[in-house]
């Protein structure tokens, strides 16, 4: 399991993210997410899903996910990979909503569910970054 550094966390919470999933037949889907957050001591990434029903369907069929966060003007960014879990209600959803209040969209009136990603790999994809 990978953990997010403070530098990566600061970058992630201030830039647009793109979430990539794949359905059961292997068809990819990529959607932008305006606000994501890191939780549980840097081990998990969380975002609310407001409109993308395909993301949920894909994750229910295949929990593998990639999240890319970029600043195109500076040629810098990160890619996080892991396994996602859809959380629609209950104690964990309430805890995440409270913890991330004001930092994400879990309290947004249109939030349908949360996606919690156990991060397994972090890649710096910025200009000149070494893998």
C-alpha positions in Angstrom: 0.0 0.0 0.0 1.3 3.5 -0.9 0.9 6.6 1.2 0.5 10.1 0.0 3.2 12.6 1.0 2.3 16.1 2.2 3.6 17.6 -1.0 1.5 15.3 -3.1 -1.5 15.9 -0.9 -1.2 19.7 -1.3 -1.0 19.3 -5.1 -3.9 16.9 -5.3 -6.3 19.1 -3.3 -5.6 22.1 -5.5 -5.9 20.7 -9.0 -8.5 19.0 -11.3 -8.5 15.2 -11.2 -9.4 12.8 -13.9 -10.8 9.4 -12.8 -10.4 6.4 -15.1 -12.5 3.2 -14.7 -13.2 0.2 -17.0 -16.4 -1.7 -17.4 -16.8 -5.5 -17.4 -16.2 -5.6 -21.2 -13.0 -3.5 -21.0 -14.5 -0.2 -22.2 -12.7 2.7 -20.5 -14.4 5.8 -19.0 -12.7 8.9 -17.9 -14.4 11.8 -16.0 -13.2 14.9 -14.3 -13.6 15.4 -10.6 -13.3 18.9 -9.2 -12.5 18.1 -5.6 -10.9 15.1 -4.1 -9.4 14.6 -0.7 -6.9 12.3 1.0 -8.0 10.6 4.2 -7.0 8.0 6.7 -3.4 9.1 7.2 -2.7 9.4 3.4 -3.7 5.8 2.6 -7.0 6.6 0.8 -8.3 9.0 -1.7 -12.0 10.0 -1.6 -14.3 11.8 -3.9 -18.0 12.3 -4.2 -19.7 11.4 -7.4 -22.3 13.9 -8.4 -23.3 13.0 -11.9 -21.3 10.1 -13.3 -23.5 6.9 -13.2 -21.0 5.1 -15.4 -18.3 5.4 -12.8 -20.4 3.6 -10.3 -21.4 0.8 -12.7 -17.8 0.3 -13.7 -16.5 0.2 -10.2 -19.1 -2.4 -9.2 -17.9 -4.6 -12.1 -14.2 -3.8 -11.7 -12.8 -2.0 -8.6 -9.5 -1.0 -10.3 -9.1 2.7 -10.7 -6.6 5.3 -11.8 -6.8 9.0 -10.8 -4.6 11.5 -12.5 -4.2 15.0 -11.2 -2.4 17.6 -13.4 -1.3 21.1 -13.7 -0.9 21.3 -17.5 0.6 24.8 -17.4 3.5 23.6 -15.3 3.8 20.1 -16.8 3.4 18.5 -13.4 1.1 15.9 -11.8 0.5 12.6 -10.1 -1.2 9.4 -11.0 -2.7 7.3 -8.2 -3.8 3.7 -8.7 -5.7 1.4 -6.5 -8.9 -0.4 -5.7 -12.1 1.6 -5.2 -15.1 1.0 -3.0 -18.5 2.7 -3.5 -19.9 4.0 -0.2 -23.6 5.1 -0.4 -24.6 5.5 3.2 -24.0 4.4 6.7 -21.4 5.1 9.4 -18.4 5.3 7.0 -20.2 7.7 4.7 -21.2 9.9 7.6 -17.6 9.8 9.0 -16.1 10.8 5.6 -18.7 13.5 5.2 -17.8 15.0 8.5 -14.1 14.6 8.1 -14.1 16.2 4.6 -16.6 18.9 5.3 -15.5 22.0 3.5 -12.8 20.2 1.6 -14.8 18.1 -0.8 -18.2 17.4 -2.3 -19.5 14.8 0.1 -21.8 17.4 1.7 -22.9 18.7 -1.8 -26.7 18.3 -2.1 -26.3 16.3 -5.4 -23.7 13.8 -4.0 -25.0 10.4 -4.9 -22.2 8.4 -3.2 -18.6 8.5 -2.2 -15.8 6.6 -3.8 -12.9 5.6 -1.4 -9.8 4.4 -3.1 -7.1 2.3 -1.3 -4.0 3.7 -2.9 -1.6 1.0 -4.1 0.7 3.1 -6.3 1.7 6.8 -6.7 3.5 8.0 -9.8 4.9 11.5 -10.2 4.2 12.3 -13.8 5.6 15.8 -13.9 8.1 17.0 -16.4 11.5 15.4 -15.6 10.0 13.1 -13.0 11.6 9.7 -12.6 9.6 6.6 -12.2 
